[in-house]
Amino acid sequence: MSPFEIDPIRDPRWRRLIETHPLASVFHTVEWLEALHRTYGYRAVAFTTSRPSEELKNGMVFCRIHSWLTGLRMVSLPFSEHCEPLVESPEDLCSLVDWLQAEMHHRDWKYLELRPMNGSFNPSARNGDFHAAALYCHHRLGLRPPLEDIFQRLHKDSVQRRVRHAERIGLVCECGRSGKLLKDFYTVFLMTRRRHRVPPQPYAWFRNLIDAMGSALEIRVAYQGNVPVAAILTLHFRKIVYYKYGGSNAEFKGTGAMALLLWNAIRDSKDGGAEEIDLGRSDVENKGLIAFKDRWTERRTEMVYWRYPAFDHLAEGWRLRAARRIFAFMPQGLLAIAGRVLYRHIG
């Protein structure tokens, strides 16, 4: 029997599935999918073995990325750290993936991309059809121990002392979703992306996230006087808080602002009943970011993105390196424009 195709934004069964499925994350939510659609025009689609008359017992959600620049692709999901297939058994997963691979021959999809988190997808059992598209480290911090114990386990020099230093020099932290906080967040976010030679996501993406996610999203900004020196954006789903975006002003590197913001997020998340902080992915080649997150938690796992069919790793890597060389010389305003133009095509 062929799987059924549903619209996860409009079909109320999808919301009920993610409210109860143990593998569901913030990236499965209708709100996240709606923000992707509003900003980039991506159409979300989910595939399930459940009949239209039944409650959903499983589902795999994708976005159709239809681009004149990069072709038509099915990605689960763009701009999402991970997106676990919501299945009850390996047999359900095999049934859905086999059908999707067969559909490649009847539709004009360039490729499928899966972004599982917990290793449940085993491509070695699929005759090598899927190939690793990207490799990341994924960090998580448990919040069940007492708050003082959590703080004492953090790196003494890189975290504890910086938090205390930031408090001692009087940095002021504000939290919310106001237009001012969004503007100040985006200011330091732009600075950070410029340093990393990467275009920023468009301002509209963050505005749409705030509109769609509501109280499940928080922006935190640290100020020295009236100057925003660091900022982070977190998302909340069930008992997990997701650290999604961050940025800082390099001129204030020694203030400990980022450490203070993250510690405040940890403290407030635990007070609010959260049991875990998802610190997100880090490219395996980004040793600095991995080292930064290692100072907060020892819970580091490997996360692989899988793509079918195979693709040219060398060509894709060369294009990325060439693009970064170009971005390195762009003024900040032009880099922001590049982000508005390009991100629709590269999700």
C-alpha positions in Angstrom: 0.0 0.0 0.0 1.3 3.4 -0.9 1.7 6.0 1.9 -0.6 8.9 2.1 0.4 12.6 1.5 -0.9 15.2 3.9 -0.5 19.0 4.5 0.9 19.1 8.1 0.0 22.8 8.5 -3.7 22.3 7.7 -4.3 18.7 8.8 -5.1 18.8 12.6 -3.9 15.2 13.0 -0.3 16.4 12.5 -0.5 18.7 15.5 -1.9 15.9 17.6 0.8 13.5 16.5 3.7 15.9 17.5 2.0 16.6 20.8 2.4 13.0 21.8 5.2 11.4 19.8 8.3 10.9 21.9 10.6 11.8 19.0 8.9 15.1 18.0 10.8 18.3 18.3 10.2 22.0 17.8 11.2 21.6 14.2 8.2 19.3 13.6 5.7 21.9 14.8 3.1 23.6 12.7 4.5 27.0 13.9 8.0 26.2 12.6 6.6 25.0 9.3 4.5 28.1 9.0 7.5 30.4 9.5 9.4 28.5 6.8 6.5 28.9 4.4 5.9 32.6 5.1 9.6 33.5 4.7 10.8 31.2 1.9 7.7 30.0 0.2 8.5 26.3 1.0 5.5 24.0 1.0 5.5 21.4 3.8 4.3 17.9 3.1 4.2 14.8 5.3 4.0 11.2 4.3 2.3 8.6 6.5 1.0 5.0 6.4 -2.1 6.1 8.3 -5.3 6.3 6.2 -7.2 9.6 5.9 -9.9 8.3 8.3 -7.4 7.3 11.0 -5.4 9.2 13.6 -1.7 9.5 12.5 0.5 6.8 13.9 3.6 7.9 12.0 4.9 10.6 9.6 7.9 12.0 7.8 7.8 15.7 7.1 9.6 17.5 4.2 9.7 20.8 2.6 9.6 21.1 -1.2 12.4 23.5 -2.2 11.6 24.6 -5.7 14.4 26.8 -7.0 15.5 27.8 -10.4 19.1 27.9 -9.0 19.3 24.6 -7.1 16.4 22.5 -8.5 13.5 20.8 -6.9 14.6 19.1 -3.6 12.8 17.3 -0.7 14.5 18.2 2.5 13.5 17.1 6.0 13.8 20.0 7.1 15.5 23.1 5.8 17.2 25.4 8.4 16.4 22.8 11.1 19.1 21.2 13.3 17.4 17.8 13.0 14.1 16.3 12.0 13.6 12.7 13.2 11.2 10.5 11.3 8.2 10.0 13.5 7.7 6.3 13.2 6.8 3.4 15.6 9.1 0.8 14.1 12.0 0.2 11.7 9.4 -1.4 9.4 7.4 1.8 9.2 10.5 3.7 8.4 11.6 1.3 5.7 8.1 1.4 4.1 8.1 5.2 3.9 11.7 5.5 2.7 11.4 2.8 0.1 8.3 4.5 -1.3 10.0 7.9 -1.4 13.0 6.4 -3.3 10.6 4.9 -5.8 8.9 8.2 -6.3 12.2 9.7 -7.4 11.7 8.0 -10.7 8.3 9.5 -11.3 8.8 13.0 -10.0 11.3 15.7 -10.8 13.0 15.7 -7.4 16.7 16.3 -7.5 17.3 14.5 -4.2 15.9 13.6 -0.8 17.7 14.7 2.3 17.0 13.3 5.8 18.3 14.9 9.0 17.7 12.3 11.8 19.1 12.9 15.3 19.3 9.7 17.2 20.8 7.3 14.6 17.5 5.4 14.0 18.1 5.7 10.2 20.5 3.0 9.1 21.6 3.5 5.5 24.0 0.5 5.6 20.8 -1.6 5.6 19.7 0.1 2.4 22.4 -1.2 0.0 24.3 2.1 0.2 21.6 4.0 -1.6 21.9 7.0 0.8 25.1 8.8 1.3 26.3 11.1 4.0 25.7 14.7 3.0 27.1 16.4 6.1 28.5 15.4 9.5 27.9 17.4 12.7 28.4 17.3 16.5 25.3 17.7 18.5 25.4 19.0 22.1 22.8 18.7 24.8 22.7 19.8 28.5 20.6 18.0 31.0 18.7 20.3 33.5 17.5 17.7 36.1 20.3 18.1 38.6 20.1 21.0 41.1 21.0 24.4 39.6 24.1 24.8 41.7 25.4 21.4 40.6 24.8 22.3 36.9 26.8 25.5 37.4 29.7 23.7 39.1 30.0 21.2 36.2 30.5 24.1 33.7 34.1 24.9 32.7 35.6 27.0 35.5 37.6 29.5 33.4 35.5 29.7 30.2 32.1 29.7 31.7 31.9 30.2 35.5 34.4 33.0 35.7 33.0 34.7 32.7 29.5 34.6 34.1 30.7 36.1 37.4 32.8 38.7 35.5 29.8 39.8 33.4 27.7 40.2 36.5 30.4 42.1 38.3 30.8 44.7 35.5 27.1 45.2 35.5 25.9 43.9 32.1 22.2 44.2 31.8 20.2 41.4 30.2 16.7 41.8 28.7 14.4 39.0 27.5 11.3 39.1 25.4 10.1 39.4 21.8 9.8 43.2 21.3 10.7 45.0 18.1 13.7 46.6 19.9 15.1 43.3 21.1 14.7 41.8 17.6 16.5 44.8 16.1 19.4 44.6 18.7 19.6 40.9 18.2 19.9 41.2 14.5 22.6 43.9 14.8 25.0 41.6 16.6 23.9 38.6 14.6 25.0 40.5 11.4 28.4 41.2 13.0 28.9 37.5 13.7 27.9 36.3 10.3 30.2 38.8 8.7 33.1 37.5 10.8 32.3 33.9 9.8 32.0 34.9 6.1 28.4 33.7 5.9 25.3 35.7 4.8 22.7 36.2 7.5 19.2 34.9 7.4 16.9 37.6 6.3 15.3 39.9 9.0 11.9 38.7 7.8 12.8 35.1 8.9 13.1 36.2 12.5 10.1 38.4 12.4 8.0 35.5 11.0 9.4 33.2 13.7 8.3 35.6 16.4 4.8 35.8 14.8 4.5 32.1 14.4 6.1 30.8 17.6 4.8 33.4 20.0 5.7 32.6 23.6 7.7 29.6 22.6 10.4 32.0 21.4 12.6 34.2 23.5 15.3 36.8 22.5 17.9 37.6 25.1 20.2 40.6 24.7 23.1 41.7 26.9 23.8 45.4 27.1 26.8 47.4 28.3 25.2 50.8 28.8 22.9 51.2 25.8 25.1 49.1 23.5 23.9 45.5 22.6 27.0 43.3 23.0 25.6 39.8 22.6 22.3 38.2 21.9 20.7 34.7 21.6 17.4 33.3 20.3 15.9 30.2 21.9 12.8 28.1 21.1 10.8 26.0 23.6 8.9 22.8 22.9 7.5 20.5 25.7 10.4 20.1 28.1 13.3 21.1 25.8 14.7 24.6 25.1 16.6 24.9 21.9 19.5 27.4 21.5 19.0 28.3 17.8 20.9 31.5 17.0 23.4 33.8 18.7 25.7 36.7 17.9 28.1 39.0 19.6 30.0 42.3 19.1 33.7 41.4 18.9 34.7 44.7 20.5 33.2 43.5 23.8 34.7 40.0 23.7 36.1 40.2 27.2 32.8 41.0 28.9 31.5 37.5 29.3 28.2 38.5 27.8 27.5 35.3 25.8 28.3 33.2 28.9 25.9 35.3 31.0 23.1 35.0 28.4 23.4 31.3 28.1 23.5 30.8 31.9 20.5 33.0 32.3 18.7 30.9 29.7 19.7 27.7 31.6 18.5 29.1 34.9 15.2 30.4 33.6 14.6 27.2 31.6 15.0 25.0 34.6 12.8 27.3 36.7 10.2 26.9 33.9 10.2 23.1 34.1 12.5 22.3 31.2 14.6 19.2 31.5 17.1 19.8 28.7 18.9 22.5 26.6 19.5 21.5 23.0 22.7 23.5 22.1 22.3 22.5 18.4 24.7 21.3 15.8 28.3 22.2 15.0 30.1 21.3 11.8 32.8 18.8 12.6 35.4 21.2 11.0 34.4 24.0 13.3 36.7 23.1 16.2 36.2 26.4 17.9 32.4 26.1 18.2 32.7 22.5 19.3 35.2 23.5 22.0 32.9 26.3 23.1 30.0 23.9 23.6 32.2 21.2 25.2 32.7 23.7 28.0 29.0 23.6 28.8 28.3 19.9 28.5 29.9 16.6 28.0 26.9 15.2 26.1 28.2 15.3 22.6 26.9 12.9 19.9 27.5 12.5 16.1 24.7 13.6 13.8 24.7 12.7 10.0 22.5 14.1 7.3 21.7 11.6 4.6 21.0 12.2 0.9 19.7 10.1 -1.9 21.0 9.8 -4.6 24.7 10.4 -4.3 26.2 13.8 -5.1 29.5 15.3 -5.9 31.1 16.2 -2.5 34.1 17.8 -4.1 32.2 20.1 -6.3 29.8 21.2 -3.5 32.8 21.9 -1.2 34.6 23.9 -3.8 31.5 26.1 -4.4 31.2 26.7 -0.7 34.8 27.7 -0.3 34.6 30.0 -3.3 31.4 31.7 -1.9 33.0 32.3 1.5 35.9 34.1 -0.2 33.5 36.4 -1.9 31.4 37.0 1.2 34.6 37.9 3.2 34.9 41.1 1.2 31.3 42.1 1.2 30.2 45.1 3.3 27.7 44.3 5.9 24.8 45.8 4.1 25.5 43.9 0.9 26.0 40.7 2.9 22.5 41.1 4.3 21.1 41.5 0.8 22.9 38.4 -0.3 21.2 36.5 2.5 17.8 37.7 1.5 18.4 36.5 -2.1 20.2 33.2 -1.5 18.6 31.5 1.5 15.4 30.7 -0.4 17.6 28.6 -2.7 19.9 26.9 -0.2 17.6 25.5 2.5 
